[in-house]
């Protein structure tokens, strides 16, 4: 049976609606405002992929692959990529099987422009749709997707609980949701990581992107984000079952997985 995405007009319309200027503000770490998040990612979009590879020494690519592995896809599936950015995670999913289809949603119009270009360059546009929209109010019908993922985006959502409930709403019964997010490792490694994250990373980010504020926000947002246990508890409260958490690279990042019960 053919896999149908939500109607393209429902996806394309919000993209056009984001045109126009937005405030040049910085989000509040721990309580990010939508307009400020959109503005910040619009500004850093031109160098976003380059800095991801540079600042993580390519580890972010392996983390995204691990996130898709953790999802445990079986057979052709419709996948939602929340906070898709430039669609790296969505591209990884589509590359796993020719029958996979997906949609990516993001607040940033400039990120989505680059996502659309990357999908086109790889010949994947026919199997993907992009929407500019809010993770707390997804523009998709109930039970539209068989699986969902988000990489390094959930900490930029103002109301995480509302977003988790929305993901559950658009997931089919039995569908899995995987979150990939930074965390603060404990012990001596944590101290070294904080030194790099708090002092070295912002300087490199500022030099390459020209936006010092954006790359100061990154470590501050991680430091103020939920602990792994607290985020796993929120997933359970939102109705996900079989919630599991798995550390990556000695706890620098974490994978979370939950299942939408039948």
FIKOLZA-1660 file (N, C-alpha, C; in steps of 0.1 Angstrom, whole numbers, plus 5000, padded with zeros to 4 digits):
% residues 262
   i   px   py   pz ch aa at
   1 5009 4988 5000  A  X  N
   1 5000 5000 5000  A  X CA
   1 5009 5012 5000  A  X  C
   2 5005 5022 4992  A  X  N
   2 5013 5035 4991  A  X CA
   2 5013 5042 5004  A  X  C
   3 5024 5048 5007  A  X  N
   3 5025 5057 5019  A  X CA
   3 5022 5071 5016  A  X  C
   4 5012 5077 5022  A  X  N
   4 5008 5091 5018  A  X CA
   4 5012 5100 5030  A  X  C
   5 5019 5111 5026  A  X  N
   5 5022 5122 5035  A  X CA
   5 5010 5130 5037  A  X  C
   6 5009 5139 5047  A  X  N
   6 4999 5149 5048  A  X CA
   6 4999 5157 5036  A  X  C
   7 4987 5163 5032  A  X  N
   7 4987 5171 5020  A  X CA
   7 4997 5181 5019  A  X  C
   8 5003 5183 5007  A  X  N
   8 5014 5192 5005  A  X CA
   8 5010 5207 5008  A  X  C
   9 4997 5210 5005  A  X  N
   9 4993 5224 5008  A  X CA
   9 4993 5227 5023  A  X  C
  10 4991 5217 5031  A  X  N
  10 4991 5219 5045  A  X CA
  10 5005 5220 5050  A  X  C
  11 5015 5216 5042  A  X  N
  11 5029 5217 5046  A  X CA
  11 5035 5229 5041  A  X  C
  12 5032 5232 5028  A  X  N
  12 5038 5244 5022  A  X CA
  12 5033 5257 5027  A  X  C
  13 5021 5258 5031  A  X  N
  13 5015 5271 5035  A  X CA
  13 5022 5277 5046  A  X  C
  14 5025 5270 5057  A  X  N
  14 5032 5277 5068  A  X CA
  14 5046 5282 5064  A  X  C
  15 5053 5275 5054  A  X  N
  15 5066 5280 5050  A  X CA
  15 5065 5294 5045  A  X  C
  16 5055 5297 5036  A  X  N
  16 5054 5310 5031  A  X CA
  16 5050 5320 5042  A  X  C
  17 5043 5315 5052  A  X  N
  17 5038 5324 5062  A  X CA
  17 5049 5330 5071  A  X  C
  18 5061 5324 5071  A  X  N
  18 5071 5329 5079  A  X CA
  18 5080 5340 5073  A  X  C
  19 5076 5344 5061  A  X  N
  19 5084 5354 5054  A  X CA
  19 5083 5367 5062  A  X  C
  20 5093 5376 5060  A  X  N
  20 5093 5388 5067  A  X CA
  20 5103 5389 5078  A  X  C
  21 5106 5401 5084  A  X  N
  21 5116 5402 5094  A  X CA
  21 5112 5397 5107  A  X  C
  22 5121 5393 5115  A  X  N
  22 5119 5388 5128  A  X CA
  22 5129 5395 5138  A  X  C
  23 5126 5396 5151  A  X  N
  23 5135 5403 5160  A  X CA
  23 5148 5396 5160  A  X  C
  24 5159 5404 5161  A  X  N
  24 5172 5399 5162  A  X CA
  24 5176 5397 5177  A  X  C
  25 5168 5389 5184  A  X  N
  25 5169 5386 5198  A  X CA
  25 5176 5373 5200  A  X  C
  26 5181 5371 5212  A  X  N
  26 5187 5358 5216  A  X CA
  26 5177 5351 5225  A  X  C
  27 5174 5338 5223  A  X  N
  27 5165 5331 5232  A  X CA
  27 5170 5331 5246  A  X  C
  28 5161 5329 5255  A  X  N
  28 5164 5328 5270  A  X CA
  28 5167 5313 5272  A  X  C
  29 5180 5310 5276  A  X  N
  29 5183 5296 5279  A  X CA
  29 5173 5290 5290  A  X  C
  30 5168 5279 5287  A  X  N
  30 5159 5272 5296  A  X CA
  30 5144 5276 5294  A  X  C
  31 5142 5288 5287  A  X  N
  31 5128 5292 5285  A  X CA
  31 5128 5299 5271  A  X  C
  32 5131 5293 5260  A  X  N
  32 5133 5299 5247  A  X CA
  32 5120 5304 5241  A  X  C
  33 5121 5317 5236  A  X  N
  33 5109 5323 5230  A  X CA
  33 5110 5319 5215  A  X  C
  34 5098 5317 5209  A  X  N
  34 5097 5312 5195  A  X CA
  34 5103 5322 5185  A  X  C
  35 5100 5335 5186  A  X  N
  35 5105 5345 5177  A  X CA
  35 5120 5346 5178  A  X  C
  36 5126 5345 5190  A  X  N
  36 5140 5346 5192  A  X CA
  36 5147 5333 5186  A  X  C
  37 5141 5322 5188  A  X  N
  37 5147 5309 5183  A  X CA
  37 5147 5310 5167  A  X  C
  38 5136 5314 5162  A  X  N
  38 5135 5315 5147  A  X CA
  38 5146 5325 5142  A  X  C
  39 5147 5337 5148  A  X  N
  39 5156 5347 5144  A  X CA
  39 5171 5342 5145  A  X  C
  40 5174 5335 5156  A  X  N
  40 5188 5331 5158  A  X CA
  40 5192 5320 5147  A  X  C
  41 5183 5311 5145  A  X  N
  41 5186 5300 5135  A  X CA
  41 5186 5305 5121  A  X  C
  42 5177 5315 5118  A  X  N
  42 5178 5322 5105  A  X CA
  42 5192 5328 5102  A  X  C
  43 5197 5334 5113  A  X  N
  43 5210 5341 5112  A  X CA
  43 5222 5331 5110  A  X  C
  44 5222 5320 5117  A  X  N
  44 5233 5311 5116  A  X CA
  44 5232 5300 5106  A  X  C
  45 5221 5300 5098  A  X  N
  45 5218 5289 5089  A  X CA
  45 5229 5288 5078  A  X  C
  46 5235 5299 5073  A  X  N
  46 5245 5297 5062  A  X CA
  46 5258 5289 5067  A  X  C
  47 5261 5289 5079  A  X  N
  47 5273 5282 5084  A  X CA
  47 5270 5270 5094  A  X  C
  48 5257 5267 5095  A  X  N
  48 5252 5258 5105  A  X CA
  48 5258 5244 5103  A  X  C
  49 5258 5238 5091  A  X  N
  49 5263 5225 5088  A  X CA
  49 5278 5224 5090  A  X  C
  50 5285 5235 5085  A  X  N
  50 5300 5235 5087  A  X CA
  50 5303 5235 5101  A  X  C
  51 5297 5243 5109  A  X  N
  51 5300 5244 5124  A  X CA
  51 5296 5231 5131  A  X  C
  52 5286 5225 5127  A  X  N
  52 5282 5212 5134  A  X CA
  52 5294 5202 5132  A  X  C
  53 5299 5201 5119  A  X  N
  53 5310 5191 5117  A  X CA
  53 5322 5196 5124  A  X  C
  54 5325 5209 5124  A  X  N
  54 5338 5214 5130  A  X CA
  54 5338 5213 5145  A  X  C
  55 5327 5217 5151  A  X  N
  55 5327 5218 5166  A  X CA
  55 5326 5204 5172  A  X  C
  56 5320 5194 5165  A  X  N
  56 5319 5181 5170  A  X CA
  56 5330 5171 5165  A  X  C
  57 5338 5176 5156  A  X  N
  57 5348 5168 5149  A  X CA
  57 5341 5156 5142  A  X  C
  58 5329 5159 5136  A  X  N
  58 5322 5149 5129  A  X CA
  58 5314 5139 5137  A  X  C
  59 5314 5141 5150  A  X  N
  59 5307 5131 5159  A  X CA
  59 5292 5133 5157  A  X  C
  60 5287 5145 5154  A  X  N
  60 5273 5147 5153  A  X CA
  60 5267 5138 5142  A  X  C
  61 5275 5134 5131  A  X  N
  61 5270 5125 5121  A  X CA
  61 5268 5112 5127  A  X  C
  62 5277 5107 5135  A  X  N
  62 5276 5093 5141  A  X CA
  62 5264 5093 5151  A  X  C
  63 5262 5104 5158  A  X  N
  63 5251 5105 5167  A  X CA
  63 5238 5104 5160  A  X  C
  64 5236 5111 5149  A  X  N
  64 5224 5110 5141  A  X CA
  64 5221 5096 5136  A  X  C
  65 5232 5089 5131  A  X  N
  65 5230 5075 5127  A  X CA
  65 5226 5067 5139  A  X  C
  66 5232 5069 5150  A  X  N
  66 5228 5061 5162  A  X CA
  66 5213 5064 5166  A  X  C
  67 5208 5076 5164  A  X  N
  67 5194 5079 5167  A  X CA
  67 5185 5071 5158  A  X  C
  68 5188 5070 5145  A  X  N
  68 5180 5063 5136  A  X CA
  68 5181 5048 5139  A  X  C
  69 5193 5043 5143  A  X  N
  69 5194 5029 5147  A  X CA
  69 5185 5026 5159  A  X  C
  70 5185 5036 5169  A  X  N
  70 5177 5034 5181  A  X CA
  70 5162 5034 5178  A  X  C
  71 5158 5040 5168  A  X  N
  71 5144 5040 5164  A  X CA
  71 5139 5026 5160  A  X  C
  72 5148 5018 5154  A  X  N
  72 5145 5005 5150  A  X CA
  72 5134 5004 5139  A  X  C
  73 5137 5011 5128  A  X  N
  73 5127 5011 5117  A  X CA
  73 5125 4997 5111  A  X  C
  74 5113 4993 5108  A  X  N
  74 5110 4980 5102  A  X CA
  74 5101 4983 5090  A  X  C
  75 5106 4980 5078  A  X  N
  75 5097 4982 5066  A  X CA
  75 5095 4997 5063  A  X  C
  76 5089 5000 5052  A  X  N
  76 5086 5014 5048  A  X CA
  76 5078 5021 5058  A  X  C
  77 5082 5033 5061  A  X  N
  77 5075 5041 5072  A  X CA
  77 5075 5056 5069  A  X  C
  78 5065 5062 5074  A  X  N
  78 5064 5077 5073  A  X CA
  78 5070 5082 5086  A  X  C
  79 5080 5091 5085  A  X  N
  79 5088 5096 5097  A  X CA
  79 5086 5111 5098  A  X  C
  80 5084 5116 5110  A  X  N
  80 5084 5130 5112  A  X CA
  80 5098 5134 5119  A  X  C
  81 5104 5144 5113  A  X  N
  81 5117 5149 5118  A  X CA
  81 5114 5163 5124  A  X  C
  82 5113 5164 5137  A  X  N
  82 5109 5176 5145  A  X CA
  82 5122 5185 5146  A  X  C
  83 5120 5198 5145  A  X  N
  83 5131 5207 5145  A  X CA
  83 5142 5203 5135  A  X  C
  84 5138 5201 5123  A  X  N
  84 5146 5194 5113  A  X CA
  84 5159 5202 5109  A  X  C
  85 5159 5215 5111  A  X  N
  85 5171 5222 5107  A  X CA
  85 5174 5221 5092  A  X  C
  86 5186 5216 5089  A  X  N
  86 5189 5214 5075  A  X CA
  86 5187 5200 5070  A  X  C
  87 5179 5192 5078  A  X  N
  87 5173 5179 5074  A  X CA
  87 5183 5168 5074  A  X  C
  88 5194 5169 5081  A  X  N
  88 5204 5158 5082  A  X CA
  88 5197 5145 5087  A  X  C
  89 5189 5146 5097  A  X  N
  89 5183 5134 5103  A  X CA
  89 5173 5128 5093  A  X  C
  90 5165 5137 5087  A  X  N
  90 5155 5132 5077  A  X CA
  90 5162 5125 5065  A  X  C
  91 5173 5131 5061  A  X  N
  91 5181 5125 5050  A  X CA
  91 5186 5111 5054  A  X  C
  92 5191 5110 5066  A  X  N
  92 5195 5097 5071  A  X CA
  92 5184 5086 5071  A  X  C
  93 5172 5090 5075  A  X  N
  93 5161 5081 5075  A  X CA
  93 5157 5077 5061  A  X  C
  94 5156 5087 5052  A  X  N
  94 5153 5084 5038  A  X CA
  94 5163 5075 5031  A  X  C
  95 5175 5076 5035  A  X  N
  95 5186 5068 5029  A  X CA
  95 5186 5054 5034  A  X  C
  96 5179 5051 5044  A  X  N
  96 5178 5037 5050  A  X CA
  96 5170 5027 5041  A  X  C
  97 5160 5032 5035  A  X  N
  97 5151 5023 5026  A  X CA
  97 5144 5032 5016  A  X  C
  98 5143 5027 5004  A  X  N
  98 5137 5035 4993  A  X CA
  98 5122 5037 4995  A  X  C
  99 5116 5029 5004  A  X  N
  99 5102 5031 5007  A  X CA
  99 5099 5041 5018  A  X  C
 100 5109 5045 5025  A  X  N
 100 5107 5055 5036  A  X CA
 100 5103 5069 5030  A  X  C
 101 5094 5075 5037  A  X  N
 101 5090 5089 5034  A  X CA
 101 5090 5097 5047  A  X  C
 102 5090 5110 5045  A  X  N
 102 5091 5118 5058  A  X CA
 102 5087 5132 5056  A  X  C
 103 5086 5139 5067  A  X  N
 103 5083 5154 5067  A  X CA
 103 5092 5160 5078  A  X  C
 104 5098 5171 5075  A  X  N
 104 5106 5179 5085  A  X CA
 104 5099 5192 5088  A  X  C
 105 5099 5196 5101  A  X  N
 105 5092 5208 5105  A  X CA
 105 5102 5216 5113  A  X  C
 106 5103 5229 5111  A  X  N
 106 5112 5238 5118  A  X CA
 106 5106 5252 5118  A  X  C
 107 5110 5260 5128  A  X  N
 107 5106 5274 5129  A  X CA
 107 5114 5282 5119  A  X  C
 108 5126 5279 5116  A  X  N
 108 5135 5287 5108  A  X CA
 108 5133 5285 5093  A  X  C
 109 5129 5296 5086  A  X  N
 109 5127 5296 5072  A  X CA
 109 5140 5294 5064  A  X  C
 110 5151 5300 5070  A  X  N
 110 5164 5299 5063  A  X CA
 110 5170 5285 5064  A  X  C
 111 5168 5278 5076  A  X  N
 111 5172 5264 5077  A  X CA
 111 5164 5256 5067  A  X  C
 112 5151 5258 5065  A  X  N
 112 5143 5250 5056  A  X CA
 112 5147 5252 5042  A  X  C
 113 5152 5264 5038  A  X  N
 113 5157 5266 5025  A  X CA
 113 5169 5257 5022  A  X  C
 114 5178 5256 5031  A  X  N
 114 5189 5248 5030  A  X CA
 114 5186 5233 5030  A  X  C
 115 5176 5230 5038  A  X  N
 115 5171 5216 5039  A  X CA
 115 5165 5212 5025  A  X  C
 116 5157 5221 5019  A  X  N
 116 5151 5218 5006  A  X CA
 116 5162 5216 4995  A  X  C
 117 5172 5224 4996  A  X  N
 117 5183 5223 4986  A  X CA
 117 5191 5209 4988  A  X  C
 118 5193 5205 5000  A  X  N
 118 5200 5193 5003  A  X CA
 118 5192 5181 4998  A  X  C
 119 5179 5181 5001  A  X  N
 119 5170 5170 4997  A  X CA
 119 5170 5169 4981  A  X  C
 120 5169 5181 4975  A  X  N
 120 5169 5181 4960  A  X CA
 120 5182 5176 4955  A  X  C
 121 5193 5180 4960  A  X  N
 121 5206 5176 4955  A  X CA
 121 5208 5160 4956  A  X  C
 122 5201 5154 4966  A  X  N
 122 5203 5140 4968  A  X CA
 122 5191 5132 4961  A  X  C
 123 5183 5139 4954  A  X  N
 123 5172 5132 4947  A  X CA
 123 5161 5127 4956  A  X  C
 124 5159 5134 4968  A  X  N
 124 5150 5129 4978  A  X CA
 124 5137 5137 4979  A  X  C
 125 5136 5148 4971  A  X  N
 125 5125 5157 4973  A  X CA
 125 5111 5150 4972  A  X  C
 126 5110 5141 4963  A  X  N
 126 5097 5134 4961  A  X CA
 126 5093 5126 4973  A  X  C
 127 5102 5122 4981  A  X  N
 127 5098 5114 4993  A  X CA
 127 5098 5123 5006  A  X  C
 128 5099 5136 5005  A  X  N
 128 5100 5144 5017  A  X CA
 128 5091 5157 5015  A  X  C
 129 5086 5162 5026  A  X  N
 129 5079 5175 5027  A  X CA
 129 5085 5183 5038  A  X  C
 130 5085 5196 5037  A  X  N
 130 5090 5205 5047  A  X CA
 130 5080 5215 5051  A  X  C
 131 5079 5218 5064  A  X  N
 131 5070 5227 5069  A  X CA
 131 5077 5237 5079  A  X  C
 132 5073 5250 5078  A  X  N
 132 5077 5259 5088  A  X CA
 132 5066 5259 5098  A  X  C
 133 5069 5256 5110  A  X  N
 133 5058 5255 5120  A  X CA
 133 5064 5252 5134  A  X  C
 134 5054 5251 5143  A  X  N
 134 5057 5251 5157  A  X CA
 134 5056 5237 5163  A  X  C
 135 5066 5232 5170  A  X  N
 135 5067 5219 5175  A  X CA
 135 5056 5217 5186  A  X  C
 136 5050 5228 5191  A  X  N
 136 5040 5227 5201  A  X CA
 136 5026 5226 5195  A  X  C
 137 5025 5228 5182  A  X  N
 137 5012 5228 5175  A  X CA
 137 5015 5223 5161  A  X  C
 138 5017 5210 5159  A  X  N
 138 5021 5204 5146  A  X CA
 138 5010 5205 5136  A  X  C
 139 5013 5209 5124  A  X  N
 139 5003 5210 5113  A  X CA
 139 5000 5197 5106  A  X  C
 140 4998 5187 5113  A  X  N
 140 4995 5174 5107  A  X CA
 140 4984 5167 5115  A  X  C
 141 4977 5158 5107  A  X  N
 141 4965 5152 5113  A  X CA
 141 4970 5141 5123  A  X  C
 142 4960 5137 5131  A  X  N
 142 4963 5126 5140  A  X CA
 142 4968 5113 5133  A  X  C
 143 4977 5106 5139  A  X  N
 143 4982 5093 5134  A  X CA
 143 4988 5094 5119  A  X  C
 144 4994 5105 5116  A  X  N
 144 5000 5107 5103  A  X CA
 144 5013 5100 5101  A  X  C
 145 5020 5096 5112  A  X  N
 145 5034 5091 5110  A  X CA
 145 5035 5078 5118  A  X  C
 146 5044 5070 5113  A  X  N
 146 5047 5057 5119  A  X CA
 146 5059 5058 5129  A  X  C
 147 5067 5069 5128  A  X  N
 147 5078 5072 5137  A  X CA
 147 5081 5086 5137  A  X  C
 148 5089 5091 5147  A  X  N
 148 5093 5105 5148  A  X CA
 148 5106 5106 5155  A  X  C
 149 5114 5116 5151  A  X  N
 149 5127 5119 5158  A  X CA
 149 5129 5134 5159  A  X  C
 150 5138 5137 5168  A  X  N
 150 5143 5151 5169  A  X CA
 150 5157 5151 5174  A  X  C
 151 5166 5159 5167  A  X  N
 151 5180 5159 5171  A  X CA
 151 5184 5173 5175  A  X  C
 152 5188 5175 5187  A  X  N
 152 5193 5187 5193  A  X CA
 152 5183 5199 5191  A  X  C
 153 5170 5196 5192  A  X  N
 153 5160 5206 5190  A  X CA
 153 5151 5208 5202  A  X  C
 154 5149 5197 5210  A  X  N
 154 5139 5198 5220  A  X CA
 154 5142 5208 5231  A  X  C
 155 5155 5211 5233  A  X  N
 155 5158 5221 5243  A  X CA
 155 5155 5236 5239  A  X  C
 156 5152 5237 5226  A  X  N
 156 5148 5250 5220  A  X CA
 156 5133 5252 5219  A  X  C
 157 5126 5242 5225  A  X  N
 157 5111 5243 5225  A  X CA
 157 5107 5249 5239  A  X  C
 158 5098 5259 5239  A  X  N
 158 5095 5265 5251  A  X CA
 158 5087 5256 5261  A  X  C
 159 5077 5249 5255  A  X  N
 159 5069 5240 5263  A  X CA
 159 5071 5225 5259  A  X  C
 160 5081 5219 5265  A  X  N
 160 5085 5205 5261  A  X CA
 160 5073 5195 5262  A  X  C
 161 5066 5197 5273  A  X  N
 161 5055 5187 5275  A  X CA
 161 5044 5188 5264  A  X  C
 162 5041 5201 5260  A  X  N
 162 5031 5203 5249  A  X CA
 162 5037 5196 5236  A  X  C
 163 5049 5198 5233  A  X  N
 163 5055 5192 5221  A  X CA
 163 5055 5177 5222  A  X  C
 164 5058 5171 5233  A  X  N
 164 5057 5156 5235  A  X CA
 164 5043 5151 5232  A  X  C
 165 5033 5158 5237  A  X  N
 165 5019 5154 5235  A  X CA
 165 5015 5155 5220  A  X  C
 166 5020 5166 5214  A  X  N
 166 5018 5167 5199  A  X CA
 166 5024 5156 5191  A  X  C
 167 5036 5152 5195  A  X  N
 167 5042 5141 5188  A  X CA
 167 5034 5128 5190  A  X  C
 168 5029 5126 5202  A  X  N
 168 5021 5114 5204  A  X CA
 168 5008 5115 5196  A  X  C
 169 5003 5127 5194  A  X  N
 169 4990 5128 5187  A  X CA
 169 4992 5124 5172  A  X  C
 170 5003 5128 5166  A  X  N
 170 5005 5125 5152  A  X CA
 170 5012 5112 5149  A  X  C
 171 5015 5104 5160  A  X  N
 171 5021 5091 5158  A  X CA
 171 5010 5080 5158  A  X  C
 172 5012 5070 5149  A  X  N
 172 5003 5059 5149  A  X CA
 172 5005 5051 5162  A  X  C
 173 4995 5043 5166  A  X  N
 173 4997 5034 5178  A  X CA
 173 5009 5025 5175  A  X  C
 174 5017 5023 5185  A  X  N
 174 5029 5015 5183  A  X CA
 174 5041 5023 5177  A  X  C
 175 5039 5035 5173  A  X  N
 175 5050 5043 5167  A  X CA
 175 5060 5047 5178  A  X  C
 176 5072 5048 5174  A  X  N
 176 5083 5052 5183  A  X CA
 176 5088 5066 5181  A  X  C
 177 5092 5072 5191  A  X  N
 177 5097 5086 5191  A  X CA
 177 5111 5086 5197  A  X  C
 178 5121 5091 5190  A  X  N
 178 5135 5091 5195  A  X CA
 178 5140 5106 5196  A  X  C
 179 5145 5109 5207  A  X  N
 179 5151 5122 5210  A  X CA
 179 5166 5121 5211  A  X  C
 180 5174 5129 5204  A  X  N
 180 5188 5130 5205  A  X CA
 180 5191 5144 5211  A  X  C
 181 5198 5145 5222  A  X  N
 181 5200 5158 5228  A  X CA
 181 5213 5158 5236  A  X  C
 182 5219 5170 5237  A  X  N
 182 5231 5171 5246  A  X CA
 182 5228 5169 5260  A  X  C
 183 5238 5165 5268  A  X  N
 183 5237 5164 5282  A  X CA
 183 5250 5168 5288  A  X  C
 184 5251 5169 5301  A  X  N
 184 5263 5173 5308  A  X CA
 184 5269 5160 5315  A  X  C
 185 5280 5155 5310  A  X  N
 185 5285 5143 5317  A  X CA
 185 5291 5146 5330  A  X  C
 186 5291 5136 5339  A  X  N
 186 5296 5138 5353  A  X CA
 186 5311 5136 5353  A  X  C
 187 5317 5139 5365  A  X  N
 187 5331 5136 5368  A  X CA
 187 5341 5145 5360  A  X  C
 188 5353 5140 5359  A  X  N
 188 5364 5148 5353  A  X CA
 188 5361 5151 5338  A  X  C
 189 5355 5141 5331  A  X  N
 189 5351 5144 5317  A  X CA
 189 5341 5156 5317  A  X  C
 190 5332 5156 5326  A  X  N
 190 5323 5167 5326  A  X CA
 190 5329 5181 5328  A  X  C
 191 5340 5181 5336  A  X  N
 191 5347 5194 5339  A  X CA
 191 5354 5198 5326  A  X  C
 192 5360 5189 5319  A  X  N
 192 5367 5192 5306  A  X CA
 192 5357 5196 5296  A  X  C
 193 5346 5189 5295  A  X  N
 193 5335 5192 5286  A  X CA
 193 5330 5206 5288  A  X  C
 194 5327 5210 5301  A  X  N
 194 5322 5223 5304  A  X CA
 194 5332 5234 5300  A  X  C
 195 5345 5231 5301  A  X  N
 195 5355 5241 5297  A  X CA
 195 5355 5243 5282  A  X  C
 196 5354 5232 5275  A  X  N
 196 5353 5233 5260  A  X CA
 196 5340 5240 5256  A  X  C
 197 5329 5235 5262  A  X  N
 197 5316 5240 5258  A  X CA
 197 5314 5254 5262  A  X  C
 198 5319 5258 5273  A  X  N
 198 5317 5272 5278  A  X CA
 198 5326 5282 5273  A  X  C
 199 5338 5278 5268  A  X  N
 199 5348 5288 5265  A  X CA
 199 5354 5286 5250  A  X  C
 200 5357 5274 5247  A  X  N
 200 5363 5272 5233  A  X CA
 200 5352 5272 5222  A  X  C
 201 5342 5264 5224  A  X  N
 201 5331 5264 5214  A  X CA
 201 5325 5277 5210  A  X  C
 202 5322 5286 5220  A  X  N
 202 5316 5299 5216  A  X CA
 202 5326 5307 5208  A  X  C
 203 5339 5306 5211  A  X  N
 203 5348 5314 5203  A  X CA
 203 5349 5310 5189  A  X  C
 204 5350 5296 5187  A  X  N
 204 5350 5291 5173  A  X CA
 204 5338 5294 5166  A  X  C
 205 5326 5292 5173  A  X  N
 205 5313 5295 5167  A  X CA
 205 5312 5310 5162  A  X  C
 206 5317 5318 5171  A  X  N
 206 5316 5333 5168  A  X CA
 206 5325 5336 5156  A  X  C
 207 5337 5330 5156  A  X  N
 207 5347 5333 5145  A  X CA
 207 5341 5328 5131  A  X  C
 208 5336 5316 5131  A  X  N
 208 5331 5311 5118  A  X CA
 208 5318 5316 5114  A  X  C
 209 5308 5318 5123  A  X  N
 209 5295 5322 5120  A  X CA
 209 5293 5337 5120  A  X  C
 210 5302 5344 5127  A  X  N
 210 5300 5359 5129  A  X CA
 210 5289 5362 5139  A  X  C
 211 5284 5352 5146  A  X  N
 211 5273 5355 5156  A  X CA
 211 5277 5349 5169  A  X  C
 212 5284 5358 5177  A  X  N
 212 5289 5353 5190  A  X CA
 212 5278 5349 5200  A  X  C
 213 5267 5357 5199  A  X  N
 213 5256 5354 5209  A  X CA
 213 5250 5340 5207  A  X  C
 214 5248 5336 5194  A  X  N
 214 5242 5323 5191  A  X CA
 214 5250 5312 5197  A  X  C
 215 5263 5313 5196  A  X  N
 215 5271 5302 5201  A  X CA
 215 5275 5303 5216  A  X  C
 216 5270 5314 5222  A  X  N
 216 5270 5315 5237  A  X CA
 216 5258 5309 5242  A  X  C
 217 5247 5310 5234  A  X  N
 217 5234 5304 5238  A  X CA
 217 5235 5289 5239  A  X  C
 218 5242 5283 5230  A  X  N
 218 5243 5268 5229  A  X CA
 218 5247 5262 5243  A  X  C
 219 5258 5265 5248  A  X  N
 219 5262 5259 5261  A  X CA
 219 5253 5263 5272  A  X  C
 220 5248 5276 5272  A  X  N
 220 5239 5280 5283  A  X CA
 220 5226 5272 5282  A  X  C
 221 5221 5269 5270  A  X  N
 221 5208 5262 5269  A  X CA
 221 5210 5247 5273  A  X  C
 222 5221 5242 5271  A  X  N
 222 5224 5228 5275  A  X CA
 222 5225 5227 5290  A  X  C
 223 5232 5237 5296  A  X  N
 223 5234 5237 5311  A  X CA
 223 5220 5239 5318  A  X  C
 224 5211 5245 5312  A  X  N
 224 5198 5248 5318  A  X CA
 224 5187 5238 5314  A  X  C
 225 5191 5228 5306  A  X  N
 225 5180 5219 5301  A  X CA
 225 5178 5208 5311  A  X  C
 226 5167 5201 5309  A  X  N
 226 5164 5190 5318  A  X CA
 226 5174 5179 5319  A  X  C
 227 5176 5173 5330  A  X  N
 227 5184 5161 5332  A  X CA
 227 5178 5150 5324  A  X  C
 228 5187 5140 5321  A  X  N
 228 5181 5128 5314  A  X CA
 228 5169 5122 5321  A  X  C
 229 5170 5121 5334  A  X  N
 229 5159 5115 5342  A  X CA
 229 5146 5123 5341  A  X  C
 230 5148 5136 5341  A  X  N
 230 5136 5145 5341  A  X CA
 230 5130 5145 5327  A  X  C
 231 5138 5144 5316  A  X  N
 231 5132 5144 5303  A  X CA
 231 5125 5130 5301  A  X  C
 232 5131 5120 5306  A  X  N
 232 5124 5106 5304  A  X CA
 232 5111 5106 5312  A  X  C
 233 5111 5113 5324  A  X  N
 233 5099 5114 5332  A  X CA
 233 5088 5122 5324  A  X  C
 234 5092 5132 5317  A  X  N
 234 5082 5140 5309  A  X CA
 234 5076 5132 5298  A  X  C
 235 5085 5124 5292  A  X  N
 235 5080 5115 5281  A  X CA
 235 5069 5105 5287  A  X  C
 236 5072 5100 5298  A  X  N
 236 5062 5091 5305  A  X CA
 236 5049 5098 5308  A  X  C
 237 5050 5110 5313  A  X  N
 237 5039 5118 5317  A  X CA
 237 5030 5122 5304  A  X  C
 238 5037 5123 5293  A  X  N
 238 5030 5127 5281  A  X CA
 238 5023 5115 5275  A  X  C
 239 5025 5103 5280  A  X  N
 239 5018 5091 5276  A  X CA
 239 5027 5081 5269  A  X  C
 240 5040 5083 5267  A  X  N
 240 5048 5074 5260  A  X CA
 240 5051 5062 5270  A  X  C
 241 5053 5050 5264  A  X  N
 241 5055 5038 5272  A  X CA
 241 5069 5033 5268  A  X  C
 242 5074 5024 5276  A  X  N
 242 5087 5017 5273  A  X CA
 242 5098 5028 5271  A  X  C
 243 5098 5038 5279  A  X  N
 243 5107 5049 5278  A  X CA
 243 5121 5044 5282  A  X  C
 244 5131 5046 5273  A  X  N
 244 5145 5042 5276  A  X CA
 244 5154 5054 5273  A  X  C
 245 5165 5054 5280  A  X  N
 245 5176 5064 5278  A  X CA
 245 5189 5057 5276  A  X  C
 246 5197 5062 5266  A  X  N
 246 5210 5056 5263  A  X CA
 246 5220 5067 5261  A  X  C
 247 5231 5067 5269  A  X  N
 247 5242 5077 5268  A  X CA
 247 5250 5075 5255  A  X  C
 248 5255 5086 5249  A  X  N
 248 5264 5085 5238  A  X CA
 248 5277 5093 5242  A  X  C
 249 5289 5088 5238  A  X  N
 249 5301 5094 5240  A  X CA
 249 5303 5098 5254  A  X  C
 250 5302 5088 5263  A  X  N
 250 5304 5090 5278  A  X CA
 250 5294 5100 5284  A  X  C
 251 5283 5102 5278  A  X  N
 251 5273 5111 5284  A  X CA
 251 5272 5125 5278  A  X  C
 252 5280 5128 5268  A  X  N
 252 5280 5141 5262  A  X CA
 252 5266 5143 5255  A  X  C
 253 5261 5133 5250  A  X  N
 253 5247 5133 5244  A  X CA
 253 5239 5121 5249  A  X  C
 254 5226 5122 5248  A  X  N
 254 5217 5111 5252  A  X CA
 254 5207 5108 5241  A  X  C
 255 5204 5095 5241  A  X  N
 255 5193 5091 5232  A  X CA
 255 5181 5087 5242  A  X  C
 256 5169 5091 5238  A  X  N
 256 5157 5088 5245  A  X CA
 256 5147 5081 5235  A  X  C
 257 5140 5071 5240  A  X  N
 257 5130 5065 5231  A  X CA
 257 5118 5061 5239  A  X  C
 258 5106 5064 5232  A  X  N
 258 5094 5061 5238  A  X CA
 258 5084 5056 5227  A  X  C
 259 5074 5048 5231  A  X  N
 259 5065 5042 5222  A  X CA
 259 5051 5047 5225  A  X  C
 260 5044 5051 5214  A  X  N
 260 5030 5055 5216  A  X CA
 260 5021 5042 5218  A  X  C
 261 5015 5041 5229  A  X  N
 261 5008 5028 5231  A  X CA
 261 4996 5027 5222  A  X  C
 262 4992 5014 5219  A  X  N
 262 4981 5011 5210  A  X CA
 262 4968 5015 5217  A  X  C
% end
